[in-house]
C-alpha cells in the first residue's frame, strides 16, 4: 500500500504546484528566499515572476520597498519550511500586509502540511519530487 500512499501524495503535491503555476501565470509574483529556490520552481513548471527575499544583502524593508515600487497587489509567499523560513515568512507577512499588499500563504501552508517534515526548503522541492517519482515507479 506504500506505493498507493506515495502516488496520492505525489498527486496532491502536483495539484498544489499546478494551482501555484496558474496563480503565478495570472500575474501574482512568488516571493522565495533565493535563486536556488527559483531554479527548483522553474524545474517544477513555474514560469511567472519570482522575486527574492534574500538577494544581494537586501533588508526586509528593501524587499518590501521593491514590492511597493512594482505596485504589486498580491504576493505568494513561498519561503523555506524550516524554523528560520517560518520566522521570515511571519515577518514578511506582517510587513507586507501593513503596506497594503495581500499575502497569499495557502501554497506554503499546503506544501508544509504535505512535505514539511521531509523537505526543509523550496530549493529541495524539485529533487524531492524526483525521489518520490522513482520510489513510486520502483514499488
C-alpha positions in Angstrom: 0.0 0.0 0.0 3.0 2.2 0.3 3.0 3.0 -3.4 -0.7 4.0 -3.3 0.0 6.4 -0.5 3.1 7.8 -2.3 1.1 8.2 -5.5 -1.7 10.1 -3.7 0.9 12.3 -2.0 2.5 13.0 -5.4 -0.9 13.8 -6.9 -1.7 16.2 -4.0 1.7 18.0 -4.4 1.4 18.2 -8.2 -2.1 19.7 -7.8 -0.8 22.3 -5.4 2.1 23.1 -7.8 -0.3 23.3 -10.7 -2.5 25.8 -8.8 0.6 27.8 -7.9 1.7 27.9 -11.5 -1.8 29.2 -12.5 -1.8 31.9 -9.9 1.7 32.9 -10.8 0.9 32.9 -14.6 -2.1 35.2 -13.7 0.3 37.8 -12.5 0.8 37.0 -8.9 4.6 37.0 -8.1 6.0 34.4 -5.9 8.4 35.5 -3.2 11.2 33.0 -2.4 14.4 33.2 -0.4 17.0 33.0 -3.2 18.0 31.9 -6.7 18.2 28.1 -5.9 14.6 28.3 -4.8 13.7 29.9 -8.1 15.6 27.2 -10.1 13.7 24.5 -8.2 10.3 26.1 -9.0 11.3 26.6 -12.7 12.1 22.8 -12.9 8.6 22.2 -11.5 7.0 24.2 -14.3 6.5 27.6 -12.6 7.1 30.2 -15.4 5.8 33.5 -14.0 7.5 36.2 -12.0 9.6 35.2 -9.0 11.0 37.7 -6.5 13.7 37.2 -3.9 13.6 37.9 -0.2 17.3 37.4 0.4 19.4 38.6 -2.5 22.3 40.9 -2.5 22.0 41.6 1.2 18.7 43.3 0.8 16.9 44.0 4.1 13.3 43.1 4.8 12.5 46.8 4.3 14.3 46.7 0.9 12.2 43.8 -0.2 9.0 45.5 0.8 10.0 48.8 -0.8 10.8 46.9 -4.0 7.3 45.3 -4.0 5.6 48.6 -3.3 7.5 50.2 -6.2 6.3 47.5 -8.6 2.7 48.2 -7.5 2.1 44.5 -6.7 -1.3 44.0 -5.1 -0.8 40.4 -4.0 2.2 38.2 -3.5 2.5 34.5 -2.9 4.9 33.8 0.0 6.9 30.6 -0.5 9.8 30.6 1.8 11.6 27.7 3.4 9.8 25.3 5.7 12.5 25.3 8.5 12.4 27.5 11.6 14.2 30.4 10.0 12.0 30.2 7.0 8.9 30.2 9.2 10.1 33.3 11.1 10.9 35.1 7.8 7.5 34.2 6.5 5.7 35.6 9.5 7.9 38.8 9.4 7.3 39.4 5.7 3.6 38.7 6.0 3.2 41.3 8.8 5.2 44.0 7.0 3.6 43.4 3.6 0.1 43.5 5.0 0.9 46.8 6.7 2.0 48.1 3.3 -1.4 47.1 1.9 -0.1 44.1 -0.1 -2.2 41.0 0.1 -0.2 38.0 1.2 -1.1 34.5 -0.1 0.3 31.8 2.2 -2.0 29.0 1.2 0.5 27.2 -1.1 3.2 27.5 1.6 0.8 26.0 4.2 -0.4 23.2 1.9 3.2 22.2 1.0 4.3 22.5 4.6 1.5 20.1 5.5 2.3 17.7 2.8 6.1 17.6 2.9 7.3 19.8 5.8 9.0 17.0 7.6 10.8 15.7 4.6 11.8 18.9 2.8 13.2 21.9 4.7 13.4 24.4 1.8 11.8 25.3 -1.5 15.2 24.6 -3.2 14.8 20.9 -2.3 11.3 20.6 -3.8 12.2 19.6 -7.3 14.7 16.9 -6.1 12.0 15.6 -3.6 9.5 15.2 -6.5 12.1 13.3 -8.5 12.8 11.0 -5.5 9.0 10.5 -5.0 8.6 9.6 -8.6 11.4 7.0 -8.5 10.0 5.5 -5.3 6.6 5.1 -6.9 8.0 3.5 -10.1 10.2 1.1 -8.0 7.4 -0.1 -5.8 
